[in-house]
Amino acid sequence: MAKIVGVIQIKGGVGRSTIATNLAVAFSHLGPTTLVDCDLPQGTSSSWFALRQADLPDERLSLATASNHLELLAVIKDCLARSSYLVIDGPPRLAELTRAIIMVSDFCLIPLGASAAEIWSVSDLLVTIDEARAYRTKVDARIVWTRFRGQTREAQELLSGGRKELGLLEMKARLGYRVAYSEALARGLSVEEWLDAQAHTEVRSLVDEVAGIIGEKQV
């Protein structure tokens, strides 16, 4: 049975596609992986995939798209027989599609920048997660801090406040405020294929942590 990882956030520009594409590349080293782009019509993951396939074609990584929850369920049904992993890049809005991603995923990541506006934006998503748990008790959704500047006092204060307000588990891995993430994405690459050792370490830590949570060996 394929393992499904959803990347969800109702706010744009928080790093959903960055995380989804990096996870997809990493898991493709373990087995056939499908990246599912649900952020349409923007389609950042789709554009990334097109660039990647032009320069680094890889049969172990494929792309699917879904613009609503019914299309997502059809994609998953189709991919289960040929993929070991599905990574879903969710839409930047609270919709039936977001609810569906939460319900079908073995694990969900919620990218969150250390800013008050982004922390506030998650409140509606928390309601949806709680609603999903009424139907499926094993909903595992955790925050991953992005654009994180841990050395600043503001970041530490927001981190502490966010923990109290959101009440969600956090990933130990955190992604810093690095241009490498946008540069790699714009070229159809994973961060580990780009020139930034610190970004490599951050992504590797996140990938290994996610793999451990879904019961897979380290990538």
C-alpha angles and dihedrals in degrees: 000000000000119000114233124208119186124200108202137176131142092213121078126230097034098115104267095139092042091056095041095051094046092049091048093054092046095049092046086069088064099043146322108320132192121204109207114204111204095161096097140196089014091056100183093164091047092053090047091051093050091053092047096049091050092055105021109024111192125177091202092068123060137171133228130174134210128183097184140019094265092055089048092054090049091050092050092049090051095046100044092080096050106029131069092195136028121194114192122204103203130211124264093244141064106259141137086271091062090050090050092052090053092049098048099040124096087209136006130207120205111200111212131178119216095254131113093235092055093047090051091049092062095064094087091047090054089058090053092049090051090049090051091052089058087066100029117029096194098067106144112192122161137179121246112194114226134188083022121177101186095177094066124090091224092057092051092049092048091046091054093044093046092053091054095044100043103035093202128134115257132219114243089223117081130189116225131219097274133151088214090080095059093038093054092045092052090055100047092253137125117240090250087063091054133077108263118098094193092052089048090055093047094050093043090053091050094047093049091047093051091047090053093049094053092045100255130132117255112282 
